[in-house]
């Protein structure tokens, strides 16, 4: 289990060159956005490509903002059956 | 006799059982509730009956101990070999073997030192299994969507965590309520870690991206549940990254070693699992600003580059002026050059026409005809001479050939005549030689024939003897070889006669090597005569 989650975490930033922006984690989207800004600022991107990566940069920024916007604190407690197996969630009311 | 009986009556008489049970009552009354400190010795787990039997010992003594099955399940502390404990229970006796023992109702650690020693030993054992290997540690996600918290649903800990989370980055939090103290605490915490890990991705209950196992501070014994082997194993096996936050910074529990990250306090755990949202927003805004500015600057720079280059680009007129000038010049020179060329050719033509006339052509033809005549004449004379020379040559060769042929013929005739003479002489000599040889051979043959006839048995027959043969044609040499009535054949000089032997064989005649039945007749020769011949 630990192995699987580790490889998934590694794969994410590597595949960030092209995959759908909506599937990116915040960290991956932010890293790619940083890369794009640096390339544009370096100023050696061909004009055509600069337009394409600018558009992707815009999408990445929107993705980051959307992820940052999901700042709703939802707190729930796990409800369990007689055998201790989780059955669902219920609002938590920390006394 | 009576005295003795009285003496007996004075001292009351016990049965063994009575005494044993009296002792038991005494012991149980006097030690119905004792706390006794000692080291567990000879512990080998509960017996198959569920009861546990072992001893408590110190330097000087040993006390048998027993924990009944029902009590064993309720113990806060599992007995372990060598553990220093304080046992609470009552003393009782075991009449069957004249023994006494303590029936333990509860067990406690004998002070902090004992707990530390046990934890140290357990840590060493689990570390040896590799549960604490750095290679097993997983990185925490940068921004988890769902955070699973395993703690008591009531109390300061969960409130601290939620408070800190909402300060930094409000997230979805799932609390798995557990008791963080008491006998069942360890089992509940282990079940909660496994329960969160068992949640499927995308199920009705969201699977957390990170787990926090938290508890506030407490005594060493209060925190013992988080050092339980089951909890440590569950934490080490967790596929979801796990942060342990048990007690205060100075409290060390074994789950801290198996967790992916150890937080000194529950609040610190909340800080570790989420970044500060405001910082991220600022960072994204900053990047957004740079992103917007960069292409504009890029365009500006390119525009500048373009203008600079455009300035250096020469106008179309400038580029064309020189070639146009060349074209004009060439166009001007073209008709003049054409005319000049025509004049030059005309001059050449006229010079050639002057040299060309019919008289010149005729002279050339006459010269050629003369040469042809001359050559024709030389050819005729040359050919006649050649034929004559070859004819003479041939006649000479023909004469030489006929002379040589005649000479050769003569020589051959002489040679043949000589050969013929030699042949006649040789023929005569050969005839003579052959006749002489034939005569000699005939003489030798006659001599041999005479000798042969003298030696042949036929010679003997000619003198009147006969040869006897049996039916198979073998010669019969003795009378004994002839059976009565045997068929025999007699050979005389002039022919053969078949006979049958009659009567008993004749007495062998002394010296008779001759046939058995000599022929009767006047020609019968006597033996000496035979040998004399």
Interface residues (C-beta under 8 A of the other chain):
Chain A: X1 X2 X4 X5 X6 X9 X25 X26 X27 X30 X33 X34 X36 X37 X40 X41 X43 X45 X47 X50 X51 X54 X57 X58 X61 X64 X65 X67 X68 X70 X71 X72 X73 X74 X75 X76 X77 X78 X80 X84 X85 X86 X88 X89 X92 X94 X95
Chain B: X136 X138 X139 X141 X142 X143 X145 X153 X154 X155 X158 X159 X162 X165 X166 X169 X170 X171 X172 X173 X174 X175 X176 X177 X191 X195 X197 X199 X204 X205 X237 X238 X239 X240 X241 X277 X280 X281 X283 X284 X287 X288 X290 X291 X294 X295 X297 X298 X301 X302
